Amino acid sequence: MSSLLFSERPLADLKKVLRAEFPHVRSSHITESLAAALGFRTHAALLAALPSTQVDPPFIALNDDRFDERLQQFGYPPDAMFSFEQLDDCDGLFSTHDAYRMEYDYRTTRERAWRNLLVATINEGIRQKLYSLRPYDNRWPGADPSSMGHSGTGCLFDFALPCGYPVKGYVSDAGFGELNVHAAVHPKGNALRAFNAGFDAGEAVAAAWLERKDGLWLQYSPERFNCRRALLDALVCLNVQPAGYGDRGSVR
């Protein structure tokens, strides 16, 4: 999938590209199908959710299947070959996986638990506006957005998982547009800052890198996980979806 910077100009640019890609499809049908791909029932609902300002718009993942399904509802034949990933000439459109995405899968309970905890933590950092998915856009206190590399200062933040477990997150600049992201369930002090804190930081501790320069994805590294067995089921059952980025991709 791809992710779109959700503001007026990128939407207009994407629709223009889609009209060239599907010259036989009515403009209004492309508009409604694009809304479906972005998770809205109608184009009117999309317009209602569109930010009133162009400052700091969110990223929203585009769903290829929902776009194709909506076109089929309008009477067009299925197009299993289409993907927004093909539209590399559209401003505001970003890849959410690399060429090796299919090599990474969450097969075990530990891998799925790692994924869920990191996705929830990255989402919360975005929600708290500590950073965005733009390369080098670090906003936590002490971050230096102009450094284009290691800022030297990280940030701890607190939140709760949907299941109620308290979590402490930590984010720092990893250089090359990437972020270091750590998370600890039932945290203990501030040990989470260390990359190898393990159980000294909490009862379940996960770490990863978030790619933001060559694309938008959680770099696949589930080996960076320590978890008490009693917490695994709750973490595996979390229903969390990435907020505009992919949940698997290669380590850069």
Secondary structure, DSSP 8 states (H G I E B T S, - for coil): -EEEE-SHHHHHHHHHHHHHH-TTS-HHHHHHHHHHHTT-SSHHHHHHHS-SSSSS--EEEE-HHHHHHHHHHTT----TT--GGG-TT-TTEEESS-TTGGG----SHHHHHHHHHHHHHHHHHHHTTSB-SSTT-B-STT--TTSSS--S--EEEEEE-TTS-EEEEEEEEEETTEEEEEEEES--TTGGGSTT-GGGS-SEEEEEEEE-SSS-EE---TTSEEE-HHHHHHHHT-----SSSBS-----
